[in-house]
Amino acid sequence: MNIKEEKRELRFEILDKLKRQNLTERKTKSSIITQKILLSPDFKNAERVMLYAAMTYEVETRDIITHAFRMRKKVILPLLDREKREITPCEIKDFEKETQWCTYGFREPNHSFRNNIEVGKIDIVIIPGICFDTKNNRLGRGIGCYDKFLSLLKPDIITIGLGFDFQIRAKIPTEKHDVPLTEVISNN
């Protein structure tokens, strides 16, 4: 089996577990992860925080976003262009008013409120993933948007993946273009 097939199989396996996890368990684990992020010195010290609005089965990020606003941080969300395989970071000031549901099943910046931010002005990036390993490698959805985006960041920008305990493996298949993260935070 080649690397692409290994990745596809692993994606299928973990996505199935994500979608089968019950709501109570997901909320409890997400709450633990949220507390770890909020207590993180990297998060506390960051002025400009790039997050993501979670899909229904991912680590919930809404509380992190709310706390970031309360802490007077600049909150940045990704605007995804799947055709170009690009992410545009956009600052938002009001989650409800300035985001909308996209066709992929998550909220993203509304085009009418769009306020693009230069990649170099971001202090910390919190990233979703399907699977991670103990060396901070990340397996995404296979589109390549985040790897492309991560390759644009300065090396000193903190990148943190969020995942549930079953999303962390000892080792996952990687390729040259895969960009490892600074850290991965789970409920364990």
N, C-alpha and C positions, 0 to 999 in steps of 0.2 A: 504494500500500500504506500502511495507517495504522500508527501506532506499535505497537499491540498485535500486529498481524500481523508487523511487523519483529522485535519481541521474540520471538515464537513461533518464527519461522524461525531466528533466531540461537540460541535455546535448543536447538532440534533439531540444528543444525549442531555446536555445541560439545559437547553431550551425546554425540553420536555419536563425536566425536574423543576425549572423555574415556573412553568405554567401550571404544574400540579401542586405546587406549594400552597397551602391554605392561607387565607387572608390574615388570620390571627398570627400565625407563625411569621409571615412576611412583615407585618407591622412591628412585632416584637423585635425581630432581628434588625429591622431598619432603624428602630429607636436606639438600639445599642450602637449601631454604626454611626448614627447621627451624633450621639454623645461623644464618641471617639473623635469625630471630625471637629466638633465644637471645642474640645479640650486640646486639640493639636496646636502646638506653638506655631506651626507653619500657617494654619488657618487663622489663628488669632492675630498674627502679625501681618497678614496680607491685607492690602487696601483694595485690590481689584481681584475678585474671585470669579473664575469661570466654572459654572456648574452645568448640570443638564436637568431637564425635566423628565422624570422617569416614566417609562412605559408601565402599564399596570402590574407587571410581574417582576420588575426590577427593584433594586434597593430604592426605597422612596426617598426623594431629595427635597420634597416641599418644605419640611421643617428646617433643613439646612438653609434653603433660600430665604425663608422667613427670618431666621436668626441673622443671616448675613445683612439683610435690610436693617434689622434692629441695631446691629453693630456698626451701622453707617458705612458698610462696605459698598463698593461699586459691584453690582451683580451683573454678570455677563452670561448669556446663554448662546449655544451654537445655533446658527441657521444653516441647515443642511441643503446642499445642492447635490443630489445623487448622480445626476447626469455628468457633472463636472468632477464629481468626487471631491468636493470642497466643503469646508466649514468656514463660515463667516462668523466671527465672534461679535455679538451685539449686546450693548448695555441695555438693561431694562430698569425701570424705576418702580413699576407696579406690575406684579405678576399677572393679575387678573385682566387688567386693561391692555397690557402690552404683549400678551402672548395669545396664541390661538392653537387649536388642535390641527395637526398636520395629517396628511394621508397615511403616515407611517405609525400613528398611534401614540404620539406624545405631543406635548406643547412646545412650540418654538416661537421666537420673536415674530410679532405681527409686522408685515411689510410696511404698514403705514406708520408705525412707531420706530422703525429701524434706526438704530444708532450704532454704526460699525465702530469697533475698537481695534486699534493696531495690535497685532499679536505681541509685539515687544512691550506693551503696557500692561500685560497680564502678570500677576504675581503667582497665582496658583491655579491649576486646572484639575478639576475633579471629573473623572471620566467613567462612563459605564463600560461594561464588558460582558461577554458571555462566560469567559473562563480566564483565570489568572494562574500563574505558578509562583513558587517560592522565590524565584529570581526576578519577580515583578514584570514578567512578560505577560502580555494581554492578547487574548483571542477575541476579536470583535465579530461583527456580522459578515465580514468578508468583502465589504465594499471598498475599504481602504481609506475612507475619509479621515478617520482619527489618526492613522499612521502618517498620512500626508500632512495633517495639521501639526502633529507632534514633531515632525521633522523640521518645522518652521520655527519652533520655540528655541530661545536661548537655552544653553545647557543648565543655567542656574534657576530656571523656572521649575517649581515643584509640580509634579504630576502625580495624582493619586487616583488609583482605581478603587471602585467600591464593588464588593461582591459578598454574597452569602457564603457561609462555611463550605457548602458543597460545590461552590464555584472555584475553589482553590485546589490546585493539584500540585504535586511535587514538580512535575515538568509537563509543559505543553509543547506541541510542535511549533517551531518558529521558522521564519524565512528572513532573508537579508533585509527586506523593507520593514519588518516589524520593529517598532520602537519600544523598548522597555520603559516602564514607569519608574518614578522615584520610589513609590511605595504603593502597597495594596492594603486596604483596610476592610476587614470582614467582622462579623459578629463574634468570632472566636479570638 
